[in-house]
Amino acid sequence: MPYIITGILAISPWHIMMIRFSLMWGVYMKSNKRYMNCITALLCFCTTLFFNISFSQPEITGNAGVIYSISENIRQSLKNDFFMMTIMFVALYYINLEINKKIEYRIPSLYFVNILLAILWLISEGFRINDTTTMLFSSAGQAAKSIIYVIGAAHLLNCLGILLYYLFKTKINADEEKVSRNIIERFYSKHTYVALFFLMIIVWIPNTIISHPASIECDVWDSLLQYFGKATFTAHHPPVFTVLVGWAASFGLSVGDINTGFFLWVVLQTIMAAAIMAYALYTMKIMKAPKWLIILTIFIAALSPYYMCYVTTIVKDTPFSFAVLLYMVELVYMHLDWNKYWKSARHIGLYGIATMVMLLIRHNGKYIAAVMLIYILLKCICNRANYSWKYIASVVIWSVLPLLLATGISETVNSHYNVTVQEGESMREALSIPFQQTARYAKYYDAETSEEDKATIDKVIDYYALAGVYEPVISDPVKSRFHYYATQEDWKDYFKVWFKNFWKHPLTYFGATFDQNYYIIYPMKENIRLYYSTYVDYFWDHNFMDELGAAQTMTFEKANDMRISSYKLLQVLPITGVFSSLPVYNIIIIYLILFTLHDRRKGFLWLTIPVILSDLIVVAGPAIYDNIRYALPIIYSMPLVVAYYLYVYQKVENIK
């Protein structure tokens, strides 16, 4: 802790030498308690300022030199009064002294990663203000604030990382089961899954009822427009999802009210989500996860808007995300006992269902399924000496079969409903990142771009519109300018220009991608999208919704308003707000990977693959700000990932 300042130098080419030096200095400082406490106080002071500094450039009158400029800048940038900041400092300092006294763990790589995270947070602050980093170093005062910010943030992250490692290290064992005469506890002990399932139903079903008939995301209405023949049926939205939601709407219309079909959907979705969530919690108990982790997971599921809102919303991301969670659970069972897994009809069936839902409900499910299939097959090949060829053949068949069935179902739906698969659609979606980078380049460096290069880009995407439609947080406006008729030769020429511009202004390309995606790692920006009605005001075809009879007001309007208001409150309150923050989950997964590498534990990292892939899909996607639904697979899977980390750690400790 006290040598984190030296750790800042670790970002230089000599970072290995610096880390070693910081460790040696740490030992020295530990033997000199007075100096150690002074450094700790300085770091806590920087952390206090980190929480209270604003990066908006204040107007400074007078010209009394650099020191005066820095002093005035910091003074005018403080968000709280001295009394509140003093209380914060004392609390931080006391906690740090306790950490230094009781916790001996030192993970050198953690310091380097935390400094990197702190720098990324600083860059995020700049993009948050004006979509660039110019504000961070526009004056001596701004530069001084930036240095204080990085030191304070890195120290805070380091404390949190060490505390997390200490928690996992010392609280790893599950609490012993105590015999109780309490009828509820006895029922839970004997019928764990059933008890957890009904608990989740009790937690979620009131929200489902209050949101009657259903909250609906805008894309669903676009899918219904296609299903009922009011627009061309394309593969832009997954056709299977379009058909399923169309069936639900058709059922409602057949009984006299389309809203009945919508309500039936969310009721079934709530039951499905409760069943999978209970299965994940049950699996955590099987792995002897600590009670605090299981209780915390239930607490998050009961209070986080990421769960509460999306369970009651018709949107393709909800069934997809719970399918990913089911898939992750099956991967865990697969590795708990590889030999028995592929002989269990239940596990093979659930694995198949999860895989097919992932593939059919969202286009990006294929990336997770394909990569993990390769992993499963490689694991079989590498361990072929332990299995018979007959057994390996059965693993290959059962792992590949869901992909074949999903492909068959998709082709059948496409054929039956005459789905139009737009040529180049997959290319348009896959190139979201370079298109956004080209648009940012066009906005800031149009004058430097030759007419020939502009014409080359224009063959693939409407260059002359890019600067005007470019939005830093979302790539959809840019992608909408894509030319489907571009030839292979046009693509080759485009990428030649793309690479040429990259070498001219690489930071512009970095800025385009980072500005759109810093929300996955920067927790100081609220990021939630709530769906609160059946009738979507911002959907472009109100006549269509009116024609079908969509409810313009919710059945329990006041209660529904209260529901949405409670979500917004939970999103910003302490504790509940933290667990409704995607960056928190991503930082935890980074720490788990670091802990695993530091302790040289085998058998955990493979489970992080779907989570990492989901993050990469978010980065390559159209937007994450105001579209948190794309990251739900990460959020829903994290408690299971933590439980498996503890299981692997405990297993290795028991072997020792």
N, C-alpha and C positions, 0 to 999 in steps of 0.2 A: 504493500500500500504506500509506504512513504517514499518509495523510489520510482514512482510513476512519472515524475518529471524527466528523469533520465530516460525513461522508456519512450518519450517523444522522439528522442534521437534515433530510435530504432527504425524509423521510416527512411533513414538514409541508407546508402549502399553498404555501410558498415554496421547494419542493424544487429547482426549476430554478435559482433564484438561488444556493441553497446548493451545488449541484453545481458551478456555475461558481466559487464561492468556494473550494470544496475543491480544484478544479484549480489555482487560483491559489496556494493555500496549499501544494499539493503541489510546485509549481515553486519556491516560496520554500524549502520544507523541503529540496528536493533540492540547493539551493545552500548550505544550511547542514547539512552532513553530521552534525555533532555532535548537533543537535536531532533530525534525522531518525532517527538510530540510537536515541536515547532513546525516541522515540515508537514505533519498531519494537519495542523491548524491552518497552514497556508493553503493546502489542497482543499480543505473544507471551506475556506473563505472563497476560493475560486468557484467551488461547486455552488455555494450560496449565490454568488453573482451570476453564475450560469442560469439559475432558476429565475433571476430577477432582471436580467438585462434585455433590453429591446434593441433590435438592430436598425430601427428606423433612424435615418440621419437627422439629428437635431440641428436647429439653426444656432450657430455660436457667434455671438457678437463680441467684438474686441479682437485684438491681435497681440497677445502677450507671449507668443511662443508655443512650441510643441507641447510642453508639459501642461500649459494652461488649456490648450485645445483638447488634449486627452482627458484632463480632469473634468472639464465642462461637459464633454461628450458623455462620459460615464455617468456623471451626476444627473444629466437630463434624461438618460436612458433607463434609469432604475424604475421598475414598475411598482415596488412596494416601499413602505417607509422603513426607517432604520430599526424600529422596534420589532416588526415582523421578521426582518432579515436577521436580527440578532438572535431571536428565538430559533430560527431555522439553523443558524450557524452553530449554536450551542448544542442543539439536538444532533446535528451531523457530527460534530466533534466528539460528543460523548459516545455515539454509536461506533465511530472509528476507533476510539481508544479501546472499546470492548472487543472490536474485531482484531485489533493488533495484539491484544492481551490473550485472547482465547483461540484464535484461528491461526494455525501454523502453515496452512497450505499456500504454496507458491507455484503458479503456472505461468512461466515466462511468456509463452505464446499468447496468453490471455491479455497481457498488457499491450502487445503489438496490435492485436485485433481490436481491442477497446479504443486505442488511439485512432485506428482506421475508422471505426464506427463514429467516433467523435468528430472526425474530419468530415465524414459524410453527413452527419447532422448539421455541421456548420454550413456546408454547401447547400443543404436543404433549406436552411434559414434564408440564404440569399435568393434561391429560387422562389421561396414562399413570398418574398417581398416584391420582386420585379422580374422573375423568371431568368435572372442572371446572377452572377456572383460579384458584380461590380460594387455593390453596396458594402460588401464585407471589408474591402481594403481601399475605399475611396478617400480615406484620410487617416492620419495617425491614430486618432481616437477610435475609428472603426477597426483598424488593425489591432489595436490594443485589446478591444473587446473580443475580437476573434480569437486571439491567443488565450485570453482568460476563459473563453467559452470552451475551447478544445481541452484545456487542462481540467476545468471543472467537470465537463461531460465525461472525459476519460476516467477521472477519479470515481465519479458516480458509477459508471459502468463496471469499473474494476471491483468496487465494493459489492455491487449486486452479483457479479459473476462469482466472486469468492464465497459470498453467502449462499448462493445457489449450490455451488459445489459442496460446501459444508453441509447444507441441508440434505443433499442426496447421499452424502458420505455417512452421515451420522443417523439419519432417520430412514434408513433404507428398508429395514425389516418390517414386515407387516405385523400389526398388533395381534397378539394371541387372542383366539376366539374365547370368549368367556361364556360359560353356561348361564343363561338368563331365564327367568320365569316369565319375562315380558313376552306376551303372545306375539307382538309385532316382530321382535328380535328373533324369536324362535321360528316364525314363518320365514323371515329373511334368511336365516341359516339353512333351513331345509329346502326352500324354494326361492333361491336367490334370483334367478332370471325372472320368474313371474313377479316377484316383489319389485324388482327394478323396472320392469315393463309397466306395471300399474302406477308406480311412482312417477314415471315420465308422462304417462297419460294424464295423471292428476295435475301435473305441473303445466302441461301444454294445452290440454283440451279447453280450459276456460278461455284462453286467447282465441282458439279456433271458433268457439261459439260467439264470442264478442265480435269477431271480425266477419260475422255472417252478412252477406253470403260468401264473400271471399275478397281478399286483396289480390290484385292482378297487376303484373308487370307489363309494360307497354308492348314488348315483343310478342307476348301471348296474343294480343289482339291482332297483331300483324299476321301471326300464324293462322288465327281463325279466319281472317280475311281471305287467306289463300285456300283454306280448307273448304269454305263455303263458295268458292269460285268467284269471289269478287276481285281477285288479283291472281296473277300467274303463280302456280304452285312451284316454288323453286326449292333448291336444297340449301338456301342461305341459312334458314333455321333447320335443325335436324328434322327430316320428314316424319320420322316415327313419333317424335314429340308432338309435332303438328297434328298428326292423325289421332293420337291419344287425347289431346285436349279438345280436338274436334268431336271425338266420340262423347266426351263428357258433356260438351255443349249440346250435342244432338240429343243426348238422353234427357237433358233438362228441357229442351224444346218439346220433346215427345210427351212429357208429363205436364206441359203447360207453362213452364217457367225455366228459362235458361239458367237462372241463378241457382236453381236446385242442383243442376249438374255441377256448377262451380263449387257449391258447398260440399257436395259429395266428394269432389276431388280433394279438397283440403282436409276433410275428415279422414279419408283413406291415407292421405299423405302424412297426417299427424300420427296415425296408427303405425304406418311404415317407419317413420322416423323414430318413434318410441321403441319399436321392436329392435331396430338396429342400434340405437343408443344403449338400450338395456343389454344387448349382446356385447357391445364394446365394454361396458362397465363390468359385466359378468366375466369377460375375458381378463380384464385387469385384476379382478379378484382371484381368478384362476392362477395368474402369475404372481399372486401374493403381494400385490401392490399395497402400499401403506393405506390405512383408512383415510388419512388426511387427503391423499390424492383422489380417492374415490369420492369423498364428500365434496372436495373442491370442484371436481368435474361436474357433479350434480348441481352444485351452487352456480357454476358458470352457465350450465344448460338451462337453469331455471331463471336466471336474471340477465343474461347477456342478450341484447337485441339481435346479435348474430344468429342466435338460435330461435328466440321467441318470435321474431318478426318473420323469418323466412320459412319456418315450419307452417305458418298460416298463410303463405303467399303462393299463388300459382306462378311459378317461374321455373324454367328448366334446370336452373342451378341447384335447387333444393333436392330433387331426386338424384341428380348427378352426384352431389356432394355426399349424400348419405350412402350412395352406391360405392363411392371411393372409400368411405369409412368401413363399410362392410368388406370391401376388397382388402383393406389394410388388416382388418381382424383376421381374415382367412390367411393372409400372408404370415401373420404371427403364429396361428395354429400350424401352418405348414412347417415352420421352423421349430416349433415346440417338439414335434415328433414327425419328422419327415416320412418315416416308414409307414406309420399308421395313417397319415393324412390321406394319401392317395388310395387307401383302401376303404375310406369312409364315404359312403354315398351322400351323407348330409353335407360334409365339407366340400366335396366335389360339386354338389348341386349349388351350394351357396356361392362358391367361387365362380361358377359358371353364370349364375344370375347377376352377380356384381359386375363381372366382366362385360356381359352383354348390355346391361343398363348403362354402364360407362360409355360403351361404344355407340349406343343408339340415341342417347339423350343429349350428348354434347359432342361436337366434332373433335375437340381436343382430348377426349377420353382415349383415343387410339394411341396417343404418344405414351401415356402411362402403361396401357395394356401391352404395347409392343415391347417397350424397354424391359418391363418385368417378365414378359414371356422369354425374352432372350436370357435374362438372368436365371430363370428357372431351368431352362434347357442347358445352359452352361454349367449350372450346379449339378445337374444330372450327369453331364459328360465328364466333369472333373472328378466326380465320385463314382464313376461307373464300376470301379472294382468292387464296390460295396453292394451293388444291386445286380439282379439278373437282367438279361436283355428284355425279358418279358415285362418285368416291372418298369424298366425305363420306357418301353414302348407304351405302356398304359399311362405313364406320366405325360408323355408327349401327346398322346391322343386326347386325354382329358384337359390338358392345358391349351391345346390348339382348337379343340372343338367349339368353345364359346365364340372365338373369333370367326370361325366359319359360319356358325349359326347366325351371328349378328350380321355378317355380310349378306347371308341369304335373306334374312328378314328385311334388311335395308333395300336390297335389290327388288324384292317382291313389292314392297310399299312404293318404291319409285316407279315400278312398272304399272301397278294397279291404278295409281293416282296421276299417272303421266307427269311425274315430277321433272321439271326442267333443271338440268345440271348445267349451269352457266360455265362455258369454257373460260378458264382463267380465274374462276372464283377462288380456288384454293391458293393460287399464286397471289392474288390480291390480299388474302388474309395472312399468308405466310410472310409477306414483305412489308408488314406494318412498320417495322423498325426502320429499314432504309428509306421508306417513303416519308416518314416523319422527319428523318434526318435531312432528306432532300428539301423538304418544305421549310425547315428552319434555316437551312443554308440560303434558300431563295429569299427568305425574309431579310436576312442580315447581310448577305453578300451578293445580291442581285447585280450590283454594278460591276463586280469582279467576274461575273459569269459571261463568257462569250456567247454571241448569238448562235454559233454552231452548237455549243453545249446545251443551250436552252432548247434548240430544235430537237436535239437528240433525246433529252429528257421528255420533251413534249410528245414524243411518239409513244411513250409508255404511260405517262401521267400528265395531266394538263398543267404544264409548268407555269403558265401565265396566271393561273388562279391560286397557286399554292400559297404565296405570301399572304393573300387575303383571307384564305380559309383556315390557315394554320392556327390550331389551338394547342397550347403546350400540354394540356392534361388528357387529350383524347385524339386518337388518330383517325377516327371515322370520317370527319370532314375532308381530310386529305385523301383517304382511300377511295372516297366517293368519286374522285377525279380520275380514277384508274381507267385506262383504255383496254378493253377486253380484246380488241383486234390486234394488239401488238404482236409482232412476229418474233421468232427466236433471235434473228439478227438484231432487232430493235433492243431486245433484252441485253444482248452482249454489249452493244454500244452504250446502253444506259449504265451498266455496271462499270465500264471503263471510265465514264465521267464521274460516277459515284466514288470510285477509288481515288481518282485525281483530286476531287474536291476534299476527300477525307485527309489526304496528305497536306493539303493547304491549310485546313482549319479543323484539326481533329477534335478540339474542344467543343466546337459547334455540334458535331455529331454526338459527342458524349452528353452535351447539354440537352439535346433533343430527347435522348433516351432517359436520362436521369430526371429531367424535369417532369416527365410523364409518370415516372415510377418511384420517385423517392418516398412515396407514401408507404411502401412496403418495409421501410427500415427506419422511418422518422416518426416517432410516436407523439410528437407535440402538435399534430394536426388531426383534428377529428375527421373521421372518414366513415360515414354510414349512410346508407340509402334505405329509407323506410317506405314501404308500400302500404297504403292505408285505405284504398277504395277499389271497388269493382269497376266503376266508371273512371277511365283514365283521361283526365282533362287535356293532357298534352298529346294524346293520340290524335293523328291528323284527320281521321274519318269518324266524326261524331255521329253522322247519319247511320253508319253501319252498326254502331253500338246501340243506337236508339231502335233500329230495325229489329235487332235481336232481343231487345228488352232488357238490356243490362241495367242493374239497379243503380240509379243516380245518387241515392243516399244509402248509407248502411243501415241495417235493421235496428241495431242498437247504437245509434249515432253518438250519443253523449258518452256511452261506455267506450266506444271505439276511439273517440277523441282522447279520452283519458288513457287508453291503452297506448296510443302513439306518443302522448305526452310523457308517459312513464318510461317508454323506450328512450326518448331523448334525454330524460333526466338520468337514467341509468348509464347512458353513454358518457356523461361528463362527471359523474360522481367518483370519488376515490374508490379504489378496489374494483368496483363493477366496471368503471371506465377502462381500467388497465386491461381487464380480460375481454374488453370489446375493442382491442387495438391489435391489428395485424402485425405491426412491428414487434410487439412484445413476443408473439409466437415465433417470429423469424429469428429474433435475438436468442430465444431459448434454444432453437434448433442449432444455431451456430455454436452456442456454448456446449450443447450436448456432443456435438462433433469434436470440439476442442477437448472436452473432458475425456472422450473415448480415445483420442489419439494420445493424449498426455498419459493416460493410464494403460495404454496399449491393450485395450480390451477388444477381443474379437467377437464378431457375431451381432453387432448392433448397426453398423453403418448402412447395411443393405436396406434397412427399413426407412432410412432417410431419403432413399432414391425417389419414391413417389412425391414426397413433400418438396424436394428440390426441383423436380420436374414441374410440379404445380406452380412454384415460384417463377420458373423460367417461362412457363406458359403465360403467366400474368404479365411478365415483362414484354413478351412478344405480342401480347393482346392489344386491344384497342384502347383500354383505359383501366385504371384501378381506382382513381379518385372518383367518388360518387358511384362506384360500381364494385363495392366490396364483395358482391356475390361471386365474382370470379375467383376469389381467394377462400371461399368457404371450405373447400377440401382440406386446405392447410389447417384452418382453425379447428375443424371437427376432428381431425386426426391427431392433433398434438397431445392430448391427454394419454392416448394409447401409446404414442411414441415414447413419452416420458416413462410410462409404466414398463414398457419393454426395455428401456435403458436400465431402469432399476433392476429388472429381472435378470438381465445379462450380467450386471455388476454383482448382484447377489449370488448368481450361479458361479461366477469366477471366484468370489470370496469363499464360497463353500468348498470349492475344489481345493483351494489353498489349505 
